[in-house]
């Protein structure tokens, strides 16, 4: 008898961090698992609660305003050691925009430098103007360009040992200058791409799922799905962006 595979997802503070439909990423993870017969248990961690990641396979942090980001950071700093242990043990963590900035050593809120979680060697300062618009990124974790939307004043700078998620083809990325977007560290994926990220980029969703399966079961094998609609949406957006002479940088 074949053992049913199961993964647990921790969605951190969805009532605060759901900018530009980031909660849609959780829906995509759940459905892409269910379609493959993988049981998916989503555990929401709400304001006033602290996450316990001992039995979690995938954790997700969305984006929010500065105020909401600060509230979440204060909660997570109280369990920073547990989060760091999860990351260093190759736990899968997806973080978008404000959640991405929280991964680093610090970020600026106005003129105030706020302590981050120091889960990844990066930091975020600020500059004008805001980096706003659609974005396309070439990344090793997706055979298709990663497409979506970015809106951030932060300029994120990666440490020397941290890999970028990918190369900006259209848009701004981490700082509007380096041509890099996001970060990859162990099984952490950080990015400024909203939209939400996963519906138009199914390969990114499958990357997170496969890494979690490999960590829990020692096998990352995923049965292929019919992604005709998802890939068509990705292609239309990518072609529209690349036809635009102003690449946003």
Helices and strands as residue ranges (DSSP letters): E 6-12, G 19-21, H 24-34, E 39-45, E 58-61, H 66-77, H 80-88, E 92-96, H 98-102, E 106-109, E 112-115, E 122-138, E 146-158, E 166-170, E 180-181, E 183-185, E 188-191, H 202-217, H 228-242
